[in-house]
């Protein structure tokens, strides 16, 4: 039986509510599939914790959105993006554009992970080790498939994709992980049919130019 309140919803309002429910489910799933690297931050607290300065601003003249987490990293997102959900556990800041495409940005340190607390793995060696570690976790825990799309040992980054189905929901996320002077950047484009695979890859690579 439809309640009077629901029956009075206009078509526009109904669509808005449905979009909000879908978005909430997406965020819930994204929080579940957070990069394990940044989850390590909740395992232990360093006695030498570093204060950060966060800024986000749209540069209309150059049509880019500048996001910075000093002293760990910064990025210029092509186009106008609005800040959305921030996950304190993973340190991921989600951004959304006018087409409802979701991207996530996170910065951290290469020695803030269980297999590299001594900082012995650096550069591409760290990036590859991290991918192997995380892909094994996602495959064994959630049954997701992983595939490397592009490796760049000169620029110390790896572009990869996690995809599959979990709990009745399709997961398809593209990641770019990069290490620079001990700082690690993790960029991702989350499941969307608004962009082709080529566009997702091109967008992620533009963030490390």
C-alpha positions in Angstrom: 0.0 0.0 0.0 1.4 3.4 -1.0 1.3 6.0 1.8 -0.3 9.4 1.0 3.1 11.1 1.5 4.8 9.0 -1.2 1.8 9.3 -3.6 2.1 13.1 -3.5 5.7 13.0 -4.7 6.2 14.6 -8.1 8.1 12.7 -10.8 11.1 15.1 -10.3 11.1 14.6 -6.5 10.9 10.8 -6.9 13.9 10.8 -9.2 15.8 13.0 -6.9 15.1 10.6 -4.0 16.1 7.6 -6.0 19.4 9.3 -7.1 20.1 10.0 -3.4 19.5 6.4 -2.4 21.7 5.2 -5.2 24.5 7.6 -4.2 24.3 6.5 -0.5 24.7 2.9 -1.6 27.7 3.9 -3.8 29.4 5.6 -0.9 28.7 2.6 1.3 30.4 0.3 -1.2 33.3 2.7 -1.8 34.0 2.8 1.9 34.1 -1.0 1.9 36.5 -1.1 -1.0 38.9 1.5 0.2 42.6 1.2 -0.7 44.2 -0.9 2.1 47.2 1.4 2.1 45.2 4.2 3.6 43.3 1.9 6.0 46.6 1.2 7.7 46.4 4.7 9.2 43.7 3.4 11.6 45.7 0.5 12.8 48.3 2.5 14.6 49.0 6.1 15.4 52.4 7.4 14.8 54.0 9.3 17.8 55.3 11.8 15.2 51.9 12.6 13.7 52.1 15.4 11.1 49.5 18.2 11.0 48.1 18.8 7.5 46.7 21.9 5.7 43.9 21.1 3.3 42.6 23.3 0.6 40.3 23.0 -2.4 39.4 25.7 -4.9 38.1 25.9 -8.4 40.2 28.0 -10.8 37.7 29.4 -13.3 40.3 30.9 -15.5 42.1 27.6 -16.1 39.1 25.5 -15.6 40.7 23.2 -13.0 39.9 22.3 -9.4 43.0 22.5 -7.2 43.1 20.1 -4.2 46.0 20.0 -1.7 46.8 18.2 1.5 50.1 19.7 2.6 52.7 18.3 3.1 51.7 15.1 1.4 50.5 16.1 -2.0 48.4 18.1 -4.4 46.5 17.6 -7.6 44.8 19.6 -10.3 41.5 18.1 -11.5 40.5 19.1 -15.0 37.2 20.9 -14.9 34.9 21.9 -12.0 34.5 19.4 -9.2 32.5 19.8 -6.0 33.8 18.3 -2.7 31.5 15.5 -1.5 32.0 12.9 1.2 35.3 12.7 3.2 36.2 9.5 4.8 38.4 10.1 7.8 39.5 6.5 8.1 40.9 6.2 4.6 41.7 9.9 4.2 39.9 9.9 0.9 38.2 13.0 -0.4 35.4 12.3 -2.9 34.6 14.8 -5.6 31.7 14.9 -8.0 31.2 16.8 -11.3 28.1 18.0 -13.0 27.7 14.6 -14.7 27.6 12.9 -11.3 31.0 11.2 -12.0 32.7 10.3 -8.7 36.5 10.4 -8.2 38.4 10.0 -5.0 41.7 11.5 -3.9 44.0 10.3 -1.1 47.5 11.2 0.0 49.7 9.4 2.5 53.2 8.1 3.4 54.9 5.1 2.0 56.0 3.9 5.4 52.4 3.9 6.8 51.7 0.4 5.7 52.3 -2.9 7.4 54.7 -4.4 4.9 56.8 -1.2 4.6 56.9 0.4 8.0 60.7 0.5 7.8 60.5 2.4 4.4 62.8 0.0 2.6 60.6 -0.3 -0.4 60.6 2.9 -2.4 59.6 4.2 -5.9 58.2 1.7 -8.3 59.2 -1.2 -6.0 56.8 0.1 -3.4 54.0 0.7 -5.9 54.3 -2.8 -7.3 54.5 -4.4 -3.9 51.4 -2.4 -2.8 49.4 -3.5 -5.8 50.3 -7.2 -5.3 49.4 -6.9 -1.6 46.1 -5.1 -2.2 45.0 -7.2 -5.2 45.5 -10.4 -3.2 43.3 -8.9 -0.4 40.5 -7.9 -2.8 40.6 -11.2 -4.7 40.6 -13.4 -1.6 38.2 -11.3 0.6 35.7 -10.0 -1.9 36.2 -12.2 -5.0 37.0 -9.2 -7.2 39.2 -9.4 -10.3 42.2 -7.2 -10.7 44.1 -6.2 -13.8 47.1 -3.9 -14.5 46.4 -1.5 -17.2 49.7 0.4 -17.4 53.0 0.4 -15.5 55.4 3.4 -15.6 58.6 2.7 -13.7 60.2 6.0 -14.7 57.3 8.0 -13.1 56.7 5.5 -10.3 53.1 4.8 -10.9 50.8 1.9 -11.7 47.3 2.2 -13.2 45.0 -0.7 -12.5 41.4 -1.8 -12.3 39.3 -3.7 -9.7 36.1 -5.2 -11.0 33.5 -7.8 -10.3 30.3 -8.3 -8.2 30.0 -8.2 -4.5 26.8 -8.5 -2.4 24.7 -8.2 -5.6 26.4 -5.0 -6.7 28.8 -4.5 -9.7 32.1 -3.0 -8.7 34.3 -1.3 -11.4 36.9 1.1 -10.2 40.1 2.4 -11.9 43.1 3.4 -9.7 46.3 5.2 -10.2 48.9 4.8 -7.4 52.1 6.8 -7.4 55.0 7.3 -5.0 57.1 10.4 -5.0 59.8 11.1 -2.4 58.0 9.0 0.2 54.6 10.5 -0.5 51.9 8.3 -2.0 49.0 9.6 -4.1 46.0 7.4 -4.8 43.5 8.5 -7.4 40.4 6.6 -8.5 37.5 6.9 -10.8 34.5 4.9 -9.6 32.0 2.9 -11.5 30.2 5.1 -14.0 28.8 4.7 -17.5 29.2 8.4 -18.2 32.9 7.9 -19.2 34.4 5.2 -21.5 37.4 3.2 -20.3 39.6 5.4 -22.4 38.3 8.5 -20.8 38.8 7.1 -17.3 42.4 6.2 -18.1 43.1 9.5 -19.7 41.7 11.4 -16.7 43.8 9.5 -14.2 47.0 9.9 -16.2 46.3 13.6 -16.5 46.6 13.9 -12.7 50.3 12.9 -12.7 51.5 15.2 -15.5 
